[in-house]
Amino acid sequence: MLQFRNLDSTIKEKTSSKNEVSVKSLKHKKMNRKILFLILLLMGSVLSINAQEVQLATLQQGEDLQVFYGADALKNSLDAANHGDLITLTAGSFNAVNITKAVTIQGAGYVTDAENGRFPTVITGRSFDIQLPEDVEGLAIEGLKIDDELITIRGGITSFSIKKCHLEAVGFNGHSKNCLIEQSIITRGLYPDAESENLHVKNSIIKSIGSNTFSASLYIENCLIIRSIDTMFQTGMGTSAFLKNNIIGGISLGGHHYDNVVDNVG
């Protein structure tokens, strides 16, 4: 009986020891999970704070994706892109590059709202001109803050759009057709070319719009033009301009200037 008692005591001790090890192991696992959660939470906070400092460009070509890093990520993604591809930019500052391909470039917007973790996609530098081959169309730019003093669209361009962007100035130099500027802010001015055809400007704020002559056709709708629209109509030049629901600082018509114009064409 003594041997059995000793055996029973030994079993109880081993069982107790195993239970202690199991409890300790469980405590360690829970502790490790807590530590991992705290690490992930800290990483998330750091990434949120420095989101505007992380420059990423994602190039989508059909089902294939490529990711580029750093200030030259936009340039590198454009070098690898083909017409029709999609480039998505995170918040942060990217070096400017001339656009020669009909791609879609989408940024994180131009608004800074640090309290809610929103930061802009900023294009810095003076090399953000646009010139596409004449046989391609469909370039689209959205959600960018472009610091270049003047973006020039050179040569013929068709079906080009700028949406939800903040720009200094935009100038057309050559025959453009069916272009759109929408929900954007242009702090200096918009300068159509003599051969700008069907240039639509909607729901935007623009400091001024320059000369619109010869065979140009311009449509302005739901906009705030802070200063003036200069030489909107040139008699005998074939120019057409359609204005609807705008607030305009002034309009120059055939040598006459009209201030504080609110138009509402039905």
Residue pairs with C-beta under 8 A, 6 or more apart in sequence:
47 54
48 117
51 90
51 91
51 92
51 117
51 119
52 91
52 92
52 93
52 119
52 120
53 92
54 90
54 91
54 92
55 69
55 70
55 71
55 73
55 89
55 90
55 92
55 93
55 94
56 67
56 68
56 69
56 73
56 89
56 90
56 92
57 67
57 68
57 69
57 73
57 74
57 76
57 77
57 87
57 88
57 89
57 90
57 94
58 65
58 66
58 67
58 68
58 77
58 87
58 88
59 65
59 66
59 67
59 68
59 77
59 80
59 81
59 85
59 86
59 87
60 85
60 86
60 87
60 88
61 81
61 82
61 85
66 77
66 80
68 74
68 76
68 77
68 80
71 93
71 94
71 95
72 94
72 95
73 89
73 94
74 87
74 89
74 94
74 95
74 97
74 105
74 123
75 95
75 97
77 87
78 87
78 97
78 99
78 100
78 101
78 103
81 87
81 101
81 103
82 101
83 101
83 102
83 103
83 136
83 138
84 102
84 103
84 138
85 101
85 103
85 104
86 103
86 104
86 106
87 103
87 104
87 105
87 106
88 106
88 107
89 105
89 106
89 107
89 108
89 121
89 144
90 108
90 121
91 107
91 108
91 118
91 119
91 120
91 121
92 119
92 121
92 122
93 122
93 123
93 124
94 121
94 122
94 123
94 124
95 123
95 124
95 125
96 123
96 124
96 125
96 126
96 127
96 128
96 146
96 147
96 148
97 127
97 128
98 127
98 128
98 129
98 130
98 131
99 105
99 128
99 129
99 130
99 131
99 132
99 139
100 131
100 132
100 133
101 132
101 136
101 139
102 132
102 136
102 137
102 138
102 139
103 139
103 140
104 138
104 139
104 140
104 141
104 142
105 140
105 141
105 142
105 144
106 142
106 143
107 120
107 121
107 142
107 143
107 144
107 145
108 118
108 119
108 120
108 121
108 143
109 118
109 120
109 121
109 143
109 164
110 120
110 121
110 143
110 144
110 145
110 164
110 165
110 166
110 185
111 118
111 120
112 118
112 119
112 120
113 119
120 145
120 166
121 143
121 144
121 145
122 144
122 145
122 146
122 147
123 144
123 145
123 146
123 147
123 148
124 147
125 147
125 148
126 148
126 149
127 148
128 146
128 148
128 151
129 151
129 152
129 153
129 154
130 139
130 151
130 152
130 153
130 154
130 157
130 160
131 153
131 154
131 155
131 157
132 139
132 155
132 157
134 155
134 156
137 157
137 158
137 159
137 160
138 159
138 160
139 157
139 159
139 160
139 161
140 160
140 161
140 163
141 161
141 162
141 163
141 165
142 161
142 162
142 163
142 164
142 165
143 163
143 164
143 165
144 165
144 166
145 165
145 166
146 165
146 166
146 167
146 168
147 168
148 167
148 168
149 168
149 169
149 188
150 168
150 169
150 170
150 171
150 188
151 167
151 168
151 169
151 170
151 171
152 171
152 172
152 173
153 160
153 170
153 171
153 172
153 173
153 174
153 176
153 179
154 173
154 174
155 173
155 174
155 175
156 174
156 175
156 176
156 177
157 174
157 176
157 177
157 179
158 176
158 177
158 178
158 179
159 177
159 178
159 179
160 176
160 179
160 180
161 179
161 180
161 181
161 182
162 170
162 180
162 181
162 182
162 184
163 180
163 181
163 182
163 183
163 184
164 182
164 183
164 184
165 184
165 185
166 184
166 185
166 187
167 184
167 185
167 186
167 187
168 186
168 187
168 188
169 186
169 187
169 188
169 189
169 190
169 191
170 181
170 186
170 189
170 190
170 191
171 190
171 191
171 193
172 179
172 191
172 192
172 193
172 196
172 199
173 193
174 193
174 195
175 193
175 195
175 196
175 197
176 193
176 195
176 196
176 197
176 199
177 197
177 198
178 197
178 198
179 196
179 198
179 199
179 200
180 200
180 201
180 202
181 190
181 199
181 200
181 201
181 202
181 204
182 200
182 201
182 202
182 203
182 204
183 202
183 203
183 204
184 204
184 205
185 204
185 205
185 206
186 204
186 205
186 206
186 207
187 207
188 207
188 208
189 206
189 207
189 208
189 209
189 210
190 201
190 206
190 208
190 209
190 210
191 209
191 210
191 211
192 199
192 209
192 210
192 211
192 212
192 216
192 218
193 216
194 213
194 214
194 215
194 216
195 214
195 215
195 216
196 212
196 216
196 217
196 218
197 215
197 216
197 217
198 217
198 219
199 216
199 217
199 218
199 219
200 219
200 221
201 209
201 218
201 219
201 220
201 221
201 223
202 220
202 221
202 222
202 223
203 221
203 222
203 223
204 223
204 224
205 223
205 224
205 226
206 223
206 224
206 225
206 226
207 225
207 226
207 227
208 225
208 226
208 227
208 228
208 229
208 230
208 249
209 218
209 220
209 225
209 228
209 229
209 230
209 232
210 230
211 230
211 231
212 218
212 229
212 231
212 232
212 233
212 234
212 239
212 241
213 231
213 234
213 237
213 239
214 234
214 237
214 238
214 239
215 237
215 238
215 239
216 239
216 240
217 239
217 240
217 241
218 232
218 240
218 241
218 242
219 241
219 242
220 229
220 241
220 242
220 243
220 244
220 246
221 242
221 243
221 244
221 245
221 246
222 244
222 245
222 246
223 246
223 247
224 246
224 247
225 246
225 247
225 248
225 249
226 249
227 249
227 250
228 248
228 249
228 250
228 251
228 252
228 257
229 241
229 248
229 250
229 251
229 252
230 252
231 252
232 239
232 241
232 251
232 252
232 253
233 239
233 241
233 253
233 254
234 254
235 254
242 265
243 263
243 265
244 263
244 264
244 265
245 263
245 264
245 265
246 261
246 262
246 263
247 261
247 262
248 260
248 261
248 262
248 263
249 259
249 260
249 261
250 257
250 258
250 259
250 260
250 261
251 257
251 258
251 261
252 258
